[in-house]
Amino acid sequence: MMIPAFSRFCLAAAIGALLSSCQKDEGPTLVDGQVIEMRTERPVPYAWVEVYAQSGSGLHSGYSASTAPRQADATGRFHFQFEAEAGTSYVLKAYSDAGHGSHWGEEPYLKKGRKNQNLRLGVAAPAWLKIRVEQKAGRVPDAIYAWGPWRDQGYISSLDLRPKDYGAVTYHVMDSTIPESGLVVHWDANFGGKVVRHEKAFSVQPLDTTEVVLTY
C-alpha cells in the first residue's frame, strides 16, 4: 500500500524527532585513547590527561580544567569517565612531567553522554636551544641583540647582550614541532652604531638540545 507523501513527511519528522530526543547532551561520558608526541607519533608514557570545559563564550580562552588529571599508562593509553553537563563544551588536553603539552585549538572535542573511543591526543615535546657568543681576540660588539623561535616561561623572548654576557651560555625552551623553515636564530651585532645582521638555521629533535654560536 502506498503511503501518501504528506504522511511520509509526518512519519519522517516523527522519526527524526525521536532520534533527536535519544541523543544525549549530558551525563556519563567515556574518554578512551592514547597520548602521542606530535612530531614522532610515539606514545608518551605516563602523561597526564585532563578534561577542559567552557560554557557560553565559544572561545578557547574560556576553557578551564574541569576534572582532576588522570595519568596514562606506560604506553600512553588512558580510559576514564566523567559527568558532562548540558550547555557545556569539552575538549581533552594532556601534558607530561618531561614538558610535553597540548596545542590550543588542536585538542579533540568530546561528545557529551557518548563513548569517545580511540582518541589520538597529540602533544608537543619540548626542545632546548643553547646560545653562546663566539669568543675571539680583537674588537667585540658593543651589544648583540638576538631573537628566534624560543619561548621562555611561555612567552616569546629575545636576548639583549653586552660584552659582560658574552662568556655565558643561555638555555631556552622551544616547541619541537616548529617547522624546519622556522628554526632560525637572528642577531644584530652593534659596533658603535653600525649594525651587522646575521642569521643561522639549526635543527633539533624532541627532548634534545642544540647549540647556536653567535658570530660577528
Disulfide bonds with the S-S distance in Angstrom:
none
